[in-house]
């Protein structure tokens, strides 16, 4: 059960939550902590979400298909207006990085809890973002400057930087819209295909090209800024364990970063962001090569799934800070106040079959019993799932996030292994067996892993 609301909030009385699943429940809890009434939306396919049972004011926005519900801007805005909400929190995914939706909220006098629409637009175009950060002094992955105007320009750029290269959708994200080209013939073959795929998936045929760093580490920095020009980073995370270009395990801090790199790179990226006047939470993503060079890859202008590990090592509630910033309040801390304590790891538990290339495994969860007593470190489980919940076919397959914290990386790993071993989920296949294989592997325990390590750990049929 959620706690009862207290009286006395004079600013946001209601926040519409334009998302679903564990992130919606995460935002709901932050709202209650801030004495704000949460108004979750849901689709017809999500009418049995467990957290909806405890909430009186909720609103159905359409059928199960995302385009008719969670991506339906007009329906969500109408829901906000009808319920008397003052603000909208988009969570992540769906409309969280939709420039038009942020503008529409503003037009309806609704506060969009996130960055300004111009920042979303600038960072949403990956080639423009790369150009912007390159001009501000950050090292960027070698490749084209801006969108590719022609195949001839793509071929010339590839010859200049050397193969293999990647064609990427300028408006892409989440590992989609990528084609790897190992030579001139493959680049010619994939150029038009990549443009067609980009148009179909993201509504824009613009693409760009960059060097493929084949054995890279995926490092990212959490940043947050207020409307008064205060901009702070909350340290780094490592997200190199991925399947099908989707993150599977994240940890903070990265075992590959030392304090000098963290401090210097943090200072550089904050200076870059101040030039564009960035407000609210965001994440800067880098690739690290085998010489520990960090290259800017992209920026996500929203809350990240893996924000939890940052919260565990800093003690800062990022969602509450997002809401306070949207209320035009100053950050309650400065850079010197941010302290990094211990180590945290997150495992994304998905309803997928790791033995069959992580194909989704929808169905009814007949048993769901997490364990919160498996020490030696702290345990946090973010989930929207209970027994008898049916995993829908329409959405992302994640059903829970398990986050552990320890005084050391070794203790965080130990706690995670103990927790996953005792986490009982029946009725659907999950990624827990794969997580245990990874966590018990010498490669992961060493900290010296990269974006190709999953294949070595689980076998070449996966990754």
N, C-alpha and C positions, 0 to 999 in steps of 0.2 A: 504493500500500500504506500502511496505517496503521502507526505505530510500535509496537514491542512494549511491553507494560506494564512499568513498574518496580515493584519490591516496596516495601512499607512504608506503604501507605495504611491507616490504622487506623480511619477513619470510614466514609464511603461506599465500599464495595468495588465495588458494582455500581449503576448507574443505568439504569432502564428508560426508553427513549425512546419516548414514546407519540405518535409522529408519523411523517412520511414525507418523502421528497424532500430538497431542499437544506437545510432547517432541521434535519432529522435528522442529516445528515452534519456540519452545523455543530456540533451538540451533541456528536456523536461525537468530533470533534477536540478540543473543550474537555475532554471526559472524559479522553482520553489525555494531554493536557497536565497534568492534575491527578492522574494516576496512578490513575484510576478506570476500571473495566471498563464499557463501554457495552453495553447489551442492547437492540438495536433490535427493534421489532415491525414486521410487514409483513402486508399482505393477500395473498390469492392472486393478485390482479392485479399486485402489486408484487414478485413472487418474483424477477424479473430485475433489480431495482435494482442498479446496479453496485457500490455500496458494501457490499452484503450479502456479496459474494464474499470480502471480506477479513476477515470477522468470523465467528468460530466459533460464538459463542452468540447466536442470534437466534431469534425465535419468531413463527410465523404465527398471526394472531388471527382469521382468518375470510375470507369472500369479498370480492370487490372493492367491493361497495356499502358506502359509508361507515358506514351505520347498522348493518351487520353486522360491522364490523371496527374502524376508527379511532374510531368513536363508541360502540362497545360497551364500556361501563364495566366490566362484570363480566369480560369476556374479558381486558381489559388488566390489571385488578387480579390476576386469576388468573395471568396471565403473570408479573407482578412477583413474586408469592408463589412460584410454581414455580421461578423462576430465582434465588431468594435475593437479589433486589434490595432495597436499603434506601431507595431514593428513585425518584420518577417525574418526568421532565421532559416537560411537555406541548407544548413549542414554541409555535407559534401556530396559531390555527384549531382545528378539532375540539374537544378537551376543555379547551383552555387557559383558557377563561373559564367553566368549568362549576363552579358552586358545589357541586353535589351530588358531583361527582367528587372535588373537593378534600376534602370531608368524608369520603367513602368511603376515600380514601387514609389519612386520619388514623385512622379506625376500624380499619384494617388495620395500623396502626403503620408506615405508609410515609410518608416525607417528600414532600410535594408541593412541587416547586421552583417557587414562585410566591408570590403574596400569600395572606393568610389568607382562608378561605372567606367571612367576613363582609364583607371588602372587595370580593371578587368580586361578592357579592350586591348590595351597595350601589351599586357602579359599573355593574353589569350592567343595572340598571334605569335607563335613560337619564334618565327624568324625575326620579327620586329623586336621581341624581347631580347633575343640574342644580340641583335645589333645595338640595342639600347645599352645593355650591360657591357658589351665590348667597348662602346664609345666612352663609358664611364670609368673604364680602367680594369674591369675584371677580365681574367683570361677566359676565353670561350673556346669551345670545340672547333677546330679548323673546319671550314666549309664555306658555303655561299653566304654572301652578305645580302640579307633580304630574301624575298621570294625569287624563285628561278623563273626568268621570263621565257626560257626556251630550252630545248634539248641540247642545243649547241653550247649554251652557257653551262649546263650541267656537266657535259662531257669535258669542257675546258677546266672547270673547277675540280673535277675528279682527277684529271691528269695532273693538276697542280699539286693537290694534297696527297694523292696516291690512294689506291684501292686497298681494302674494301671500304665502301662508303654506304651511307643510308639515305634513302629518300624518305622524308617525313612530312606529314600534313602540317601546314602552318597553324591550323586551328585544332590540331589533334591533341591527344592526351590519353593517359591511362594505358600506354603501351600500344595504342591502336594507330593505324595509318602509317606503318613503317614497312619499307621494303629494302632488304639488304642486296647490294650489288657488288659482286666480287671482281668484275671486269667490265670492259667497255660494252661487250655484247649484252650482258645482263642489265646494264644501265639503259641502253637503248630499248630493250624489251620492257623494262619496268616503268619507264618515265610516264607514258600516257596512262598505264594501269594505275599508277600511284595517284595521278591527278583525278581519275574517275572515282577511285576509292575515297579520296579526300572529299570530293563533292558529295558523294552519297552518304558518307558517315558524318560529316561536319558542316555541310552546306557551303563549302568553299573549296575550289579546286587548287588553291595555292599550296605549293610545296617548296621545300628547301632541301639542301643537301649538306651532310656533314660527315666527317671522318668517323668510321666505326672503330672505336677503341674496344678491341675484342675481349680482353680480360680486364675489366674495369671494376672499381668499387663505386657503389651508388651511395653518395654522402649528401645529406641535406641539412640546412639550418632553419630552425624555427625563428621567425621574427614577429614582432608585434609593435604597432605604433598608434599613438593617439592623435587627436585633432590639434594638439598644441605643439607638434613637431618633435615630440619625444619618440624615439625609435630604438628598440632594444632587441638583441638576439638572445634566445634561450638555449643556446648550445646546438650541438649537432646530433644527428641520428644516422645510423647505417642501415641501408635497406637493400643490400646486395643479393640476399637470398630471394629469388623470384622464379615463378613458373609462368611460362607464356607471357612474359613481360609484365606480370602482376606480382606485387610484393606479397611475401608469405611470412617472413619474420623480420622484425625491426628491433634495433637496440640503441640505447643511448647511455653513455657516449659511444662513438665509433671506436673500436679497438685499434683502428689504424691512425687515429688523430692524436697528436700530442698538443700540449697546452699552447705552445708557440703558434702552431698552425691554426688552432681554434681561435686564438685571440686575434691574430693578424687577418685571417680571412673574415672573421666576424666584423672587424673594423672596416674592411674594404667593402663588404656588401651593404653595411649600414650607410656608408657614405654614398654608395650608388643609389640606394633606395630614397635617401633624403632628397636627391635631385629630382625625383619624380613625385615627391610628396605622398608617399605611400601611407595609408591609414588602415588599421585593424590587423588581423592575423594573416600570415602568409608563410610560404615555405620556398626557399631557394634551393634548387637541386643541382648537384654537381656530379661529375664523373672524375674519379681519381685514377690515374694511370699507375703503372708499376714503379714509377719514379716519384710517386706521391705528389704529382702535379694535379691541382684541382681546376677543372674546367667547368664553367657555367653551362648548364644544360637547359633549364627552364625554371619558371616560377609558377607556383600554384597559389592563386589568390583566394584562399579559403582555408577552413579548418581541414587538417589532414586526418586520415584514419588513425595514423600512428602518433597523434598528439599526446596520447596517453603516457608514452615512455618519457616524454619531456616533462609532463606533469609530475611523474613519479620522482625524477631526479632533481627537480627544482622546487617542488611544492607549490607551484603556481597553477591556478585553475584557469586554463586558457579560454574556456567557454564563458565563464563569468567575466573575464577581462574583455572579451569581445562585446558582451552586452553593455558593460560599463563604458567602453569607448563609444559605442553607438548612442549612449546617453550623454555624450559630450563631456565625459569625465576624464581627468588625467590618469595616466597609469599610476598605480599605487607604489611603484618601485622604480629604481633606475638601474643602469647596467651594473653598478658596483654592488647592488643589493642581490643580484642573481648569483646564487651559490649552487654548485653541482655536487650532489651528495649521492655516492654509491653508483649503482648500475641498474638499468632496467631493460627488460626484454618483453616484446609483445609477439604472440603467435596468433595469427588470424585463423580461426577455426571455420572452415568452409564445408558446406555440404557438397563434397566433391569426392571422386574416386581417384586417389593418387596412383593406383595401380593401372589406371586407364587414362593416362595423360591428363589427369585432373578434370575429367568431364563432370559436369554438374550431376548431383544425385538428389533431385527433389523427392518429396514424399512426406509422410507423417512421422514425426519424431515421437516414438513410443516411450522413450525414457530419456530424461535429461537431468543429470545429477552432477553439477560441478562440485569441486572440493576446495575449501578455503582454509585448510589447516595443514598444508603440506610443507611448510617452512623449508629451510631456516629463514627465508626472507619474507617480505610482504607479498600478498596476492590480491589482485583486483580482476574482476571478471565483468566485462561490459557485454550485455546480451539483451535481446528482446524475446528470447525463446523460453518456453516451458514445455513440459511433456504434453503430448497431443497436438502440438503446433504443427501445421502443415507448411512445409517449405514451398513457396510458390515458384512457378517456372518463369515468372516475368522479370525477376530482379536478380541482383547480385547474390551469390550463393553464401555469403558470410553469415554465420549464425551466432558467432561469439568471438570476443577478443579476450585472450588470457594475457594478463600483464603481471610480471613479477619484478620485485626489487630486492636487491641484496647489497650488503656493504661492499662486495666485490663482484666482478663479472662471474666468477666461478659459483658464488652463492646464488646469484640470480638464475644461472643455468640450472643448478641443482634443484632449486625451488620449482622452476618451470617443468623439469622432467618429472618430479614427484607429483605435481599438480595434474599434468596431462595423463599420467598413468592412472590416476584415480578419477578422472573425468569420464563419466559414463554417458554415452550418447548412443541410442539404439533406434533403428527404423530407417536411417539413412547412412550412407558411407560418409566419412569425414576425413579431413586431412591430418588428424591426430597421429596416425601411424607414421606419416611422412615427417611430421614435426619431431617425433621422437627419434627417428633415424638421423635427422639433421643434428639435433641437439647432442646426441651421443657420439657423433662423428668426430674424429680427430681434426678434420679440416675446420669445422665450426668452432670447436673448443680452442683451437690455436688462435682464432681471430684473424688468421691470414686467409680469408676467403674472398671470392669475387663473384661477379654476375654469371660466371660459367660453372661455379662450384656445385650447384645443385645437380647437374648431370653426373658429376663424379661421385656425389654422395648417393644418389638414388638410382643411378644407371642411365644410360643414354636414351632410354625410351621416354624419360620425363625431362622437364626443365623447360 
